[in-house]
């Protein structure tokens, strides 16, 4: 009776491959930050140490969660509207050169005005509710999405387009089978940038007026000189932006699995 073959052992990955490359520098930075704060080189009220920031984060966790919900809702609404408008604008500008020449300068103009300058006007026109926050997030996010989609549509393969046209395909079929799939990489790259912008835009708008949100929380703790809570809010904003960018990556893997396969074969 022949013995069963023993499966070859799986190669053991070195420990250094299991640790993110950014972790050691981050730990060194946190250690230096804590040392500067604890030694008194920098006054604690100006630069509270990481331990104080984490303690403040835990102490105000329920209050921060309530404000976080408002900011996330405003950011999600503004980003969702920006995605829809960016897609429609990119298609119209790609189909008609006159529309592209007419709207192109206007799109650029919206990006030359500082966000902080637009927020008071939006609050004056729309009040202190969620509407001006959503509008500001939309204005912040739709430009990179429109630009990314328009560039991807313009770069679609000419041979594939001519082949479908020779088979009688209309504009809808060209976008469905060629332009939209080929624009997935550019779209999700722009969406990652816009996702981080959406949180920043919502917080900036909340600085200038509102009754809830992380920006309102930051203004209140700043007025009470609670800088440990201010740093805690900044940490929440940073983590939320990173989480949204990670979520976009997961959506990209689910919506465009062919890109993952092509990257795997190329590697």
NUFI-44548 format. One record per residue (C-alpha): residue number from 1; residue in one letter; chain; z, x negated, y. Coordinates in nm, 4 decimals. Example, Ala and Ser with C-alpha at 12.3 -4.5 7.8 and 13.67 -1.06 7.14 Angstrom:
BEGIN
<rec seq="1" type="a" mol="A" w="0.7800" u="-1.2300" v="-0.4500"/>
<rec seq="2" type="s" mol="A" w="0.7140" u="-1.3670" v="-0.1060"/>
//
This chain:
BEGIN
<rec seq="1" type="x" mol="A" w="0.0000" u="0.0000" v="0.0000"/>
<rec seq="2" type="x" mol="A" w="-0.1153" u="-0.1537" v="0.3251"/>
<rec seq="3" type="x" mol="A" w="0.1529" u="-0.1814" v="0.5960"/>
<rec seq="4" type="x" mol="A" w="0.0969" u="0.0172" v="0.9118"/>
<rec seq="5" type="x" mol="A" w="-0.0137" u="-0.1951" v="1.2056"/>
<rec seq="6" type="x" mol="A" w="0.2569" u="-0.2671" v="1.4572"/>
<rec seq="7" type="x" mol="A" w="0.1523" u="-0.1571" v="1.8089"/>
<rec seq="8" type="x" mol="A" w="0.1300" u="-0.4350" v="2.0593"/>
<rec seq="9" type="x" mol="A" w="0.4186" u="-0.4378" v="2.3083"/>
<rec seq="10" type="x" mol="A" w="0.3396" u="-0.3175" v="2.6555"/>
<rec seq="11" type="x" mol="A" w="0.3291" u="-0.5896" v="2.9155"/>
<rec seq="12" type="x" mol="A" w="0.6432" u="-0.6004" v="3.1244"/>
<rec seq="13" type="x" mol="A" w="0.5727" u="-0.5810" v="3.4952"/>
<rec seq="14" type="x" mol="A" w="0.7548" u="-0.8412" v="3.7030"/>
<rec seq="15" type="x" mol="A" w="1.0457" u="-0.7096" v="3.9055"/>
<rec seq="16" type="x" mol="A" w="0.8766" u="-0.8119" v="4.2283"/>
<rec seq="17" type="x" mol="A" w="0.6004" u="-0.5572" v="4.1631"/>
<rec seq="18" type="x" mol="A" w="0.8602" u="-0.2788" v="4.1423"/>
<rec seq="19" type="x" mol="A" w="1.0040" u="-0.3541" v="4.4860"/>
<rec seq="20" type="x" mol="A" w="0.7984" u="-0.2550" v="4.7933"/>
<rec seq="21" type="x" mol="A" w="0.6925" u="-0.5556" v="4.9969"/>
<rec seq="22" type="x" mol="A" w="0.8373" u="-0.3999" v="5.3121"/>
<rec seq="23" type="x" mol="A" w="1.1883" u="-0.3565" v="5.1654"/>
<rec seq="24" type="x" mol="A" w="1.3254" u="-0.7126" v="5.2098"/>
<rec seq="25" type="x" mol="A" w="1.2215" u="-0.7378" v="5.5791"/>
<rec seq="26" type="x" mol="A" w="1.3644" u="-0.3902" v="5.6396"/>
<rec seq="27" type="x" mol="A" w="1.6973" u="-0.4851" v="5.4829"/>
<rec seq="28" type="x" mol="A" w="1.7085" u="-0.8039" v="5.6903"/>
<rec seq="29" type="x" mol="A" w="1.6407" u="-0.6043" v="6.0061"/>
<rec seq="30" type="x" mol="A" w="1.9159" u="-0.3537" v="5.9232"/>
<rec seq="31" type="x" mol="A" w="2.1612" u="-0.6352" v="5.8471"/>
<rec seq="32" type="x" mol="A" w="2.0816" u="-0.8048" v="6.1786"/>
<rec seq="33" type="x" mol="A" w="2.1142" u="-0.4728" v="6.3602"/>
<rec seq="34" type="x" mol="A" w="2.4548" u="-0.4078" v="6.2012"/>
<rec seq="35" type="x" mol="A" w="2.5725" u="-0.7608" v="6.2787"/>
<rec seq="36" type="x" mol="A" w="2.4728" u="-0.7371" v="6.6464"/>
<rec seq="37" type="x" mol="A" w="2.6495" u="-0.4048" v="6.6824"/>
<rec seq="38" type="x" mol="A" w="2.9657" u="-0.5044" v="6.4942"/>
<rec seq="39" type="x" mol="A" w="3.0014" u="-0.8408" v="6.6711"/>
<rec seq="40" type="x" mol="A" w="2.9869" u="-0.6854" v="7.0167"/>
<rec seq="41" type="x" mol="A" w="2.6894" u="-0.8955" v="7.1287"/>
<rec seq="42" type="x" mol="A" w="2.5267" u="-0.5637" v="7.2138"/>
<rec seq="43" type="x" mol="A" w="2.7727" u="-0.2894" v="7.3183"/>
<rec seq="44" type="x" mol="A" w="2.8198" u="-0.0234" v="7.0545"/>
<rec seq="45" type="x" mol="A" w="2.7466" u="0.2589" v="7.2956"/>
<rec seq="46" type="x" mol="A" w="2.4048" u="0.1038" v="7.3682"/>
<rec seq="47" type="x" mol="A" w="2.3093" u="0.0079" v="7.0132"/>
<rec seq="48" type="x" mol="A" w="2.5218" u="0.1825" v="6.7482"/>
<rec seq="49" type="x" mol="A" w="2.5010" u="0.0182" v="6.4085"/>
<rec seq="50" type="x" mol="A" w="2.3169" u="0.1683" v="6.1112"/>
<rec seq="51" type="x" mol="A" w="2.6456" u="0.2742" v="5.9508"/>
<rec seq="52" type="x" mol="A" w="2.7434" u="0.4735" v="6.2612"/>
<rec seq="53" type="x" mol="A" w="2.3970" u="0.6279" v="6.2725"/>
<rec seq="54" type="x" mol="A" w="2.4197" u="0.7358" v="5.9091"/>
<rec seq="55" type="x" mol="A" w="2.7699" u="0.8762" v="5.9708"/>
<rec seq="56" type="x" mol="A" w="2.6406" u="1.0763" v="6.2681"/>
<rec seq="57" type="x" mol="A" w="2.3466" u="1.1958" v="6.0602"/>
<rec seq="58" type="x" mol="A" w="2.5792" u="1.3223" v="5.7891"/>
<rec seq="59" type="x" mol="A" w="2.8198" u="1.4798" v="6.0361"/>
<rec seq="60" type="x" mol="A" w="2.5446" u="1.6769" v="6.2133"/>
<rec seq="61" type="x" mol="A" w="2.3318" u="1.7386" v="5.9032"/>
<rec seq="62" type="x" mol="A" w="2.3508" u="2.1187" v="5.9240"/>
<rec seq="63" type="x" mol="A" w="2.2779" u="2.1254" v="6.2967"/>
<rec seq="64" type="x" mol="A" w="1.9908" u="1.8806" v="6.2530"/>
<rec seq="65" type="x" mol="A" w="1.8499" u="2.0885" v="5.9678"/>
<rec seq="66" type="x" mol="A" w="1.8297" u="2.3932" v="6.1942"/>
<rec seq="67" type="x" mol="A" w="1.6526" u="2.2020" v="6.4693"/>
<rec seq="68" type="x" mol="A" w="1.4291" u="2.0338" v="6.2129"/>
<rec seq="69" type="x" mol="A" w="1.3071" u="2.3705" v="6.0893"/>
<rec seq="70" type="x" mol="A" w="1.1910" u="2.4720" v="6.4375"/>
<rec seq="71" type="x" mol="A" w="1.0128" u="2.1414" v="6.5026"/>
<rec seq="72" type="x" mol="A" w="0.8448" u="2.1459" v="6.1616"/>
<rec seq="73" type="x" mol="A" w="0.7260" u="2.5052" v="6.2099"/>
<rec seq="74" type="x" mol="A" w="0.5743" u="2.4232" v="6.5501"/>
<rec seq="75" type="x" mol="A" w="0.4100" u="2.1075" v="6.4177"/>
<rec seq="76" type="x" mol="A" w="0.2678" u="2.2862" v="6.1127"/>
<rec seq="77" type="x" mol="A" w="0.1271" u="2.5727" v="6.3208"/>
<rec seq="78" type="x" mol="A" w="-0.0347" u="2.3423" v="6.5756"/>
<rec seq="79" type="x" mol="A" w="-0.1759" u="2.1160" v="6.3048"/>
<rec seq="80" type="x" mol="A" w="-0.3152" u="2.4080" v="6.1070"/>
<rec seq="81" type="x" mol="A" w="-0.4951" u="2.5477" v="6.4126"/>
<rec seq="82" type="x" mol="A" w="-0.6213" u="2.1968" v="6.4954"/>
<rec seq="83" type="x" mol="A" w="-0.7719" u="2.1562" v="6.1477"/>
<rec seq="84" type="x" mol="A" w="-0.9566" u="2.4889" v="6.1709"/>
<rec seq="85" type="x" mol="A" w="-1.0866" u="2.4307" v="6.5242"/>
<rec seq="86" type="x" mol="A" w="-1.1819" u="2.0684" v="6.4482"/>
<rec seq="87" type="x" mol="A" w="-1.3897" u="2.1734" v="6.1474"/>
<rec seq="88" type="x" mol="A" w="-1.5721" u="2.4450" v="6.3418"/>
<rec seq="89" type="x" mol="A" w="-1.6383" u="2.2143" v="6.6387"/>
<rec seq="90" type="x" mol="A" w="-1.7567" u="1.9306" v="6.4161"/>
<rec seq="91" type="x" mol="A" w="-2.0012" u="2.1596" v="6.2339"/>
<rec seq="92" type="x" mol="A" w="-2.1369" u="2.3050" v="6.5598"/>
<rec seq="93" type="x" mol="A" w="-2.1777" u="1.9626" v="6.7183"/>
<rec seq="94" type="x" mol="A" w="-2.3434" u="1.8280" v="6.4048"/>
<rec seq="95" type="x" mol="A" w="-2.5880" u="2.1188" v="6.3891"/>
<rec seq="96" type="x" mol="A" w="-2.6858" u="2.1234" v="6.7564"/>
<rec seq="97" type="x" mol="A" w="-2.7349" u="1.8118" v="6.9696"/>
<rec seq="98" type="x" mol="A" w="-2.7006" u="2.0107" v="7.2934"/>
<rec seq="99" type="x" mol="A" w="-2.3599" u="2.1395" v="7.1891"/>
<rec seq="100" type="x" mol="A" w="-2.2604" u="1.7838" v="7.1012"/>
<rec seq="101" type="x" mol="A" w="-2.3719" u="1.6524" v="7.4402"/>
<rec seq="102" type="x" mol="A" w="-2.1927" u="1.9368" v="7.6193"/>
<rec seq="103" type="x" mol="A" w="-1.8625" u="1.9243" v="7.4299"/>
<rec seq="104" type="x" mol="A" w="-1.8402" u="1.5483" v="7.3759"/>
<rec seq="105" type="x" mol="A" w="-1.7260" u="1.4636" v="7.7313"/>
<rec seq="106" type="x" mol="A" w="-1.4797" u="1.7522" v="7.7282"/>
<rec seq="107" type="x" mol="A" w="-1.3231" u="1.6257" v="7.4071"/>
<rec seq="108" type="x" mol="A" w="-1.2849" u="1.2814" v="7.5582"/>
<rec seq="109" type="x" mol="A" w="-1.1359" u="1.4330" v="7.8730"/>
<rec seq="110" type="x" mol="A" w="-0.8595" u="1.6011" v="7.6748"/>
<rec seq="111" type="x" mol="A" w="-0.7485" u="1.2582" v="7.5513"/>
<rec seq="112" type="x" mol="A" w="-0.7370" u="1.0911" v="7.8934"/>
<rec seq="113" type="x" mol="A" w="-0.4601" u="1.3218" v="8.0209"/>
<rec seq="114" type="x" mol="A" w="-0.1106" u="1.2039" v="7.9122"/>
<rec seq="115" type="x" mol="A" w="0.0716" u="1.4401" v="7.6786"/>
<rec seq="116" type="x" mol="A" w="0.3835" u="1.4300" v="7.8953"/>
<rec seq="117" type="x" mol="A" w="0.1766" u="1.5515" v="8.1897"/>
<rec seq="118" type="x" mol="A" w="0.0369" u="1.8471" v="7.9961"/>
<rec seq="119" type="x" mol="A" w="0.3690" u="1.9705" v="7.8594"/>
<rec seq="120" type="x" mol="A" w="0.5127" u="2.1008" v="8.1923"/>
<rec seq="121" type="x" mol="A" w="0.1904" u="2.2881" v="8.2659"/>
<rec seq="122" type="x" mol="A" w="0.1889" u="2.4512" v="7.9241"/>
<rec seq="123" type="x" mol="A" w="0.5527" u="2.5537" v="7.9640"/>
<rec seq="124" type="x" mol="A" w="0.4743" u="2.6961" v="8.3098"/>
<rec seq="125" type="x" mol="A" w="0.1836" u="2.8985" v="8.1727"/>
<rec seq="126" type="x" mol="A" w="0.3301" u="3.0042" v="7.8354"/>
<rec seq="127" type="x" mol="A" w="0.7053" u="3.0069" v="7.8871"/>
<rec seq="128" type="x" mol="A" w="0.9822" u="2.8317" v="7.6953"/>
<rec seq="129" type="x" mol="A" w="0.9062" u="2.9698" v="7.3492"/>
<rec seq="130" type="x" mol="A" w="0.7091" u="2.8142" v="7.0663"/>
<rec seq="131" type="x" mol="A" w="0.3649" u="2.8835" v="7.2158"/>
<rec seq="132" type="x" mol="A" w="0.3486" u="2.5808" v="7.4520"/>
<rec seq="133" type="x" mol="A" w="0.4796" u="2.3516" v="7.1762"/>
<rec seq="134" type="x" mol="A" w="0.2119" u="2.4699" v="6.9337"/>
<rec seq="135" type="x" mol="A" w="-0.0529" u="2.4343" v="7.2040"/>
<rec seq="136" type="x" mol="A" w="0.0531" u="2.0772" v="7.2796"/>
<rec seq="137" type="x" mol="A" w="0.0502" u="1.9840" v="6.9104"/>
<rec seq="138" type="x" mol="A" w="-0.2982" u="2.1339" v="6.8848"/>
<rec seq="139" type="x" mol="A" w="-0.4260" u="1.9357" v="7.1844"/>
<rec seq="140" type="x" mol="A" w="-0.2753" u="1.6185" v="7.0399"/>
<rec seq="141" type="x" mol="A" w="-0.4169" u="1.6610" v="6.6886"/>
<rec seq="142" type="x" mol="A" w="-0.7587" u="1.8186" v="6.7056"/>
<rec seq="143" type="x" mol="A" w="-0.9422" u="1.5263" v="6.8689"/>
<rec seq="144" type="x" mol="A" w="-0.8951" u="1.2659" v="6.5898"/>
<rec seq="145" type="x" mol="A" w="-0.9813" u="1.5305" v="6.3308"/>
<rec seq="146" type="x" mol="A" w="-1.2972" u="1.6374" v="6.5142"/>
<rec seq="147" type="x" mol="A" w="-1.4057" u="1.2783" v="6.5677"/>
<rec seq="148" type="x" mol="A" w="-1.3448" u="1.1869" v="6.2020"/>
<rec seq="149" type="x" mol="A" w="-1.5358" u="1.4890" v="6.0696"/>
<rec seq="150" type="x" mol="A" w="-1.8245" u="1.4477" v="6.3124"/>
<rec seq="151" type="x" mol="A" w="-1.8669" u="1.0827" v="6.2210"/>
<rec seq="152" type="x" mol="A" w="-1.8562" u="1.1640" v="5.8493"/>
<rec seq="153" type="x" mol="A" w="-2.1117" u="1.4444" v="5.8844"/>
<rec seq="154" type="x" mol="A" w="-2.3466" u="1.2129" v="6.0732"/>
<rec seq="155" type="x" mol="A" w="-2.3096" u="0.9424" v="5.8065"/>
<rec seq="156" type="x" mol="A" w="-2.3991" u="1.1708" v="5.5128"/>
<rec seq="157" type="x" mol="A" w="-2.6660" u="1.0311" v="5.2793"/>
<rec seq="158" type="x" mol="A" w="-3.0155" u="1.1005" v="5.4116"/>
<rec seq="159" type="x" mol="A" w="-3.1744" u="1.0774" v="5.0651"/>
<rec seq="160" type="x" mol="A" w="-2.9436" u="1.3421" v="4.9227"/>
<rec seq="161" type="x" mol="A" w="-3.0021" u="1.5680" v="5.2225"/>
<rec seq="162" type="x" mol="A" w="-3.3798" u="1.5349" v="5.1967"/>
<rec seq="163" type="x" mol="A" w="-3.3638" u="1.6099" v="4.8240"/>
<rec seq="164" type="x" mol="A" w="-3.1706" u="1.9326" v="4.8774"/>
<rec seq="165" type="x" mol="A" w="-3.3965" u="2.0333" v="5.1660"/>
<rec seq="166" type="x" mol="A" w="-3.7021" u="1.9829" v="4.9435"/>
<rec seq="167" type="x" mol="A" w="-3.5432" u="2.2217" v="4.6944"/>
<rec seq="168" type="x" mol="A" w="-3.5069" u="2.4900" v="4.9618"/>
<rec seq="169" type="x" mol="A" w="-3.1385" u="2.4416" v="5.0434"/>
<rec seq="170" type="x" mol="A" w="-3.0118" u="2.5809" v="5.3713"/>
<rec seq="171" type="x" mol="A" w="-2.7496" u="2.4461" v="5.6078"/>
<rec seq="172" type="x" mol="A" w="-2.4637" u="2.6088" v="5.4150"/>
<rec seq="173" type="x" mol="A" w="-2.5710" u="2.4363" v="5.0915"/>
<rec seq="174" type="x" mol="A" w="-2.6092" u="2.1014" v="5.2679"/>
<rec seq="175" type="x" mol="A" w="-2.2522" u="2.1180" v="5.3950"/>
<rec seq="176" type="x" mol="A" w="-2.1136" u="2.2512" v="5.0684"/>
<rec seq="177" type="x" mol="A" w="-2.2702" u="1.9974" v="4.8343"/>
<rec seq="178" type="x" mol="A" w="-2.3255" u="1.6890" v="5.0512"/>
<rec seq="179" type="x" mol="A" w="-2.1572" u="1.6743" v="5.3901"/>
<rec seq="180" type="x" mol="A" w="-1.8170" u="1.8255" v="5.3188"/>
<rec seq="181" type="x" mol="A" w="-1.7503" u="1.6272" v="4.9950"/>
<rec seq="182" type="x" mol="A" w="-1.8697" u="1.3022" v="5.1554"/>
<rec seq="183" type="x" mol="A" w="-1.6427" u="1.3604" v="5.4568"/>
<rec seq="184" type="x" mol="A" w="-1.3235" u="1.3883" v="5.2498"/>
<rec seq="185" type="x" mol="A" w="-1.2175" u="1.0265" v="5.3071"/>
<rec seq="186" type="x" mol="A" w="-1.2654" u="1.0429" v="5.6839"/>
<rec seq="187" type="x" mol="A" w="-1.1048" u="1.3862" v="5.7088"/>
<rec seq="188" type="x" mol="A" w="-0.7868" u="1.2887" v="5.5265"/>
<rec seq="189" type="x" mol="A" w="-0.7637" u="0.9644" v="5.7238"/>
<rec seq="190" type="x" mol="A" w="-0.7754" u="1.1671" v="6.0445"/>
<rec seq="191" type="x" mol="A" w="-0.5310" u="1.4183" v="5.8978"/>
<rec seq="192" type="x" mol="A" w="-0.2758" u="1.1440" v="5.8293"/>
<rec seq="193" type="x" mol="A" w="-0.2907" u="1.0351" v="6.1921"/>
<rec seq="194" type="x" mol="A" w="-0.2743" u="1.3933" v="6.3156"/>
<rec seq="195" type="x" mol="A" w="0.0226" u="1.4726" v="6.0894"/>
<rec seq="196" type="x" mol="A" w="0.2291" u="1.2009" v="6.2550"/>
<rec seq="197" type="x" mol="A" w="0.1021" u="1.3042" v="6.5989"/>
<rec seq="198" type="x" mol="A" w="0.2055" u="1.6644" v="6.5335"/>
<rec seq="199" type="x" mol="A" w="0.5746" u="1.5757" v="6.5031"/>
<rec seq="200" type="x" mol="A" w="0.5615" u="1.3524" v="6.8105"/>
<rec seq="201" type="x" mol="A" w="0.3826" u="1.6192" v="7.0137"/>
<rec seq="202" type="x" mol="A" w="0.6330" u="1.8870" v="6.9146"/>
<rec seq="203" type="x" mol="A" w="0.9312" u="1.6665" v="7.0030"/>
<rec seq="204" type="x" mol="A" w="0.7832" u="1.5695" v="7.3419"/>
<rec seq="205" type="x" mol="A" w="0.7217" u="1.9328" v="7.4317"/>
<rec seq="206" type="x" mol="A" w="1.0786" u="2.0206" v="7.3312"/>
<rec seq="207" type="x" mol="A" w="1.2129" u="1.7509" v="7.5634"/>
<rec seq="208" type="x" mol="A" w="1.0828" u="1.9462" v="7.8629"/>
<rec seq="209" type="x" mol="A" w="1.2117" u="2.2895" v="7.7703"/>
<rec seq="210" type="x" mol="A" w="1.3242" u="2.5054" v="7.4833"/>
<rec seq="211" type="x" mol="A" w="1.6258" u="2.6364" v="7.2978"/>
<rec seq="212" type="x" mol="A" w="1.5838" u="2.4656" v="6.9597"/>
<rec seq="213" type="x" mol="A" w="1.4104" u="2.1722" v="6.7960"/>
<rec seq="214" type="x" mol="A" w="1.4733" u="1.8022" v="6.7472"/>
<rec seq="215" type="x" mol="A" w="1.3636" u="1.7315" v="7.1047"/>
<rec seq="216" type="x" mol="A" w="1.6222" u="1.9774" v="7.2400"/>
<rec seq="217" type="x" mol="A" w="1.8878" u="1.8190" v="7.0171"/>
<rec seq="218" type="x" mol="A" w="1.7985" u="1.4718" v="7.1484"/>
<rec seq="219" type="x" mol="A" w="1.8259" u="1.5850" v="7.5096"/>
<rec seq="220" type="x" mol="A" w="2.1677" u="1.7418" v="7.4480"/>
<rec seq="221" type="x" mol="A" w="2.3162" u="1.4381" v="7.2722"/>
<rec seq="222" type="x" mol="A" w="2.1709" u="1.2052" v="7.5364"/>
<rec seq="223" type="x" mol="A" w="2.3473" u="1.3986" v="7.8114"/>
<rec seq="224" type="x" mol="A" w="2.6746" u="1.3589" v="7.6221"/>
<rec seq="225" type="x" mol="A" w="2.6091" u="0.9851" v="7.5698"/>
<rec seq="226" type="x" mol="A" w="2.6216" u="1.0263" v="7.1910"/>
<rec seq="227" type="x" mol="A" w="2.3694" u="0.7538" v="7.1188"/>
<rec seq="228" type="x" mol="A" w="2.4588" u="0.7378" v="6.7507"/>
<rec seq="229" type="x" mol="A" w="2.3364" u="1.0967" v="6.7223"/>
<rec seq="230" type="x" mol="A" w="2.0291" u="1.0063" v="6.9272"/>
<rec seq="231" type="x" mol="A" w="1.9411" u="0.7342" v="6.6762"/>
<rec seq="232" type="x" mol="A" w="2.0085" u="0.9788" v="6.3938"/>
<rec seq="233" type="x" mol="A" w="1.7536" u="1.2207" v="6.5436"/>
<rec seq="234" type="x" mol="A" w="1.5021" u="0.9365" v="6.5828"/>
<rec seq="235" type="x" mol="A" w="1.5544" u="0.8497" v="6.2161"/>
<rec seq="236" type="x" mol="A" w="1.4893" u="1.2114" v="6.1170"/>
<rec seq="237" type="x" mol="A" w="1.1665" u="1.2171" v="6.3218"/>
<rec seq="238" type="x" mol="A" w="1.0468" u="0.8928" v="6.1606"/>
<rec seq="239" type="x" mol="A" w="1.1286" u="1.0109" v="5.8087"/>
<rec seq="240" type="x" mol="A" w="0.9621" u="1.3462" v="5.8735"/>
<rec seq="241" type="x" mol="A" w="0.6425" u="1.1762" v="5.9943"/>
<rec seq="242" type="x" mol="A" w="0.6371" u="0.9530" v="5.6857"/>
<rec seq="243" type="x" mol="A" w="0.6965" u="1.2534" v="5.4594"/>
<rec seq="244" type="x" mol="A" w="0.4061" u="1.4443" v="5.6151"/>
<rec seq="245" type="x" mol="A" w="0.1751" u="1.1452" v="5.5733"/>
<rec seq="246" type="x" mol="A" w="0.2807" u="1.1194" v="5.2090"/>
<rec seq="247" type="x" mol="A" w="0.2174" u="1.4924" v="5.1655"/>
<rec seq="248" type="x" mol="A" w="-0.1344" u="1.4480" v="5.3051"/>
<rec seq="249" type="x" mol="A" w="-0.1918" u="1.1768" v="5.0453"/>
<rec seq="250" type="x" mol="A" w="-0.0829" u="1.4112" v="4.7653"/>
<rec seq="251" type="x" mol="A" w="-0.3080" u="1.6877" v="4.8973"/>
<rec seq="252" type="x" mol="A" w="-0.5969" u="1.4399" v="4.9114"/>
<rec seq="253" type="x" mol="A" w="-0.5480" u="1.3491" v="4.5433"/>
<rec seq="254" type="x" mol="A" w="-0.5486" u="1.7167" v="4.4478"/>
<rec seq="255" type="x" mol="A" w="-0.8391" u="1.8212" v="4.6720"/>
<rec seq="256" type="x" mol="A" w="-1.0649" u="1.5190" v="4.6172"/>
<rec seq="257" type="x" mol="A" w="-1.0003" u="1.3898" v="4.2636"/>
<rec seq="258" type="x" mol="A" w="-1.3422" u="1.2230" v="4.2517"/>
<rec seq="259" type="x" mol="A" w="-1.2243" u="0.9723" v="4.5149"/>
<rec seq="260" type="x" mol="A" w="-0.9352" u="0.8690" v="4.2910"/>
<rec seq="261" type="x" mol="A" w="-1.1694" u="0.8247" v="3.9958"/>
<rec seq="262" type="x" mol="A" w="-1.4157" u="0.6157" v="4.1974"/>
<rec seq="263" type="x" mol="A" w="-1.1370" u="0.3967" v="4.3320"/>
<rec seq="264" type="x" mol="A" w="-0.9986" u="0.3482" v="3.9826"/>
<rec seq="265" type="x" mol="A" w="-1.3387" u="0.2489" v="3.8436"/>
<rec seq="266" type="x" mol="A" w="-1.4001" u="0.0162" v="4.1347"/>
<rec seq="267" type="x" mol="A" w="-1.0645" u="-0.1528" v="4.0765"/>
//
